[in-house]
Amino acid sequence: MRHVIFDAGPWPRHGILLRWIINFLTIIIPKANPDFDEAYAQAVRWWLEIDANGSTNREIAFDADGRVVAIGPFGNNVGMFTDIEGCPEGTYGHVDANAFDAAWDSVALGRE
């Protein structure tokens, strides 16, 4: 396993009409990340755990202040990048495996 960094976001907040449509659709189609949906709008940096095949196993999202705001997959949350084939382009750097696990546990242990 390797652990890398990916910068993306924050994403703009949807307008009232689009939020209404999304809320209506989630009655029929369940949300992919129900516990962290709002947090993803704040995420600007991601730590990704990449396996030997180049796929993302786990992800940790950080806000602009460096706080962990989401992890995935976790519970009912599939994650943003673990739900796609492969790994996003533009990753860089290296994250120590112990630091990755500590950041993961800071959310996971509080929600179990």
N, C-alpha and C positions, 0 to 999 in steps of 0.2 A: 504494500500500500504506500501511496505517497499522498502528501497533503499540500495543496496549493492554494493560492489566493486568486480571487476573481472580483473585479470591481464592476458594479452595475447599479444603476438607480441613483437617487430615489426616483420612483415613477410618479408621474402626475396623478393627482386624485381625480377620479371620474366625476363628471357632472351629475347633477341630480337625476336626470332622465336615465342615463346609463346605469347609475346605481340602482334605480328602481327596476330596470329591466333585469339586471344581474340578480337582484334579490328575488324577483319573480321566478327566474329560471332555476335558482337554487332550491325552490320548492320541488321541482321536478328532478333536477340533476344535483346530487349532493356536491358540496364544495370539496375541493381537493385538499385544502388546508384550513379546516374550520377554526382551529385554535389560533392560527397565526396569520390569518388573512389580512388584518389591519397592520400587523407588524411588517409584512413584506413591503408595504408602501414606504416604510422608513429605512429599509435596508439599502446600504451603499457598498458594503464589502461582504464577501463570502469566503469562507474557508471550505474547501471541497476535499473529500477523501476519495481518491481515484484508485480503482483496482488495476490489476495487471492488464485487463482488456480495455482500459481507457474509459470505463464507465464510472459515474459518480455513485458511490455507495451511501455516503452521508454528507450533509451540508450544515453549515452554521452561518446564519445571517447576522450582521452587525449593523447598528445605526451609525450615524456620523460621529457620535461621541464614543464609539468603540464598545458599546454595550451589546451583548447578545440579545437579539430580539426574536429569533426563530431557529428551530432545528428541524431536520427532516432526513429520512422518514421517522416519524415518532407518533405513536398512537394512531389517531385517525388522519394524520397529516402525511401526505405522500412526499412533500417537498417540491421545490421548484425545479431543481436540476437532476434529482434522482428519478424523476418521472419521465425523463427524456433519454433517448439512446445516446450514449457517449458522454462527452464532457464539453462544456462551452469553450469556444475559441477565445484566446486572450488571457488565459490563466498565466500566472507568474509566481515567482518566489517559492519558498518552501516554508511550511509550518511544521514545527516540531510535533511529533505524534502525541507526546504528553500534554503539550499546550492545547492541542485539538481536543483530546479527551477531557481535559479540565474544563474547557469552555462548554463542551457538550454536556457534561455532568452538571454544570451550573444551572442549566435549564431542566434537563431530564430528571434529575433527582428531586427537584422541587415540584414536579408535576406527576410523579408516579403515585 
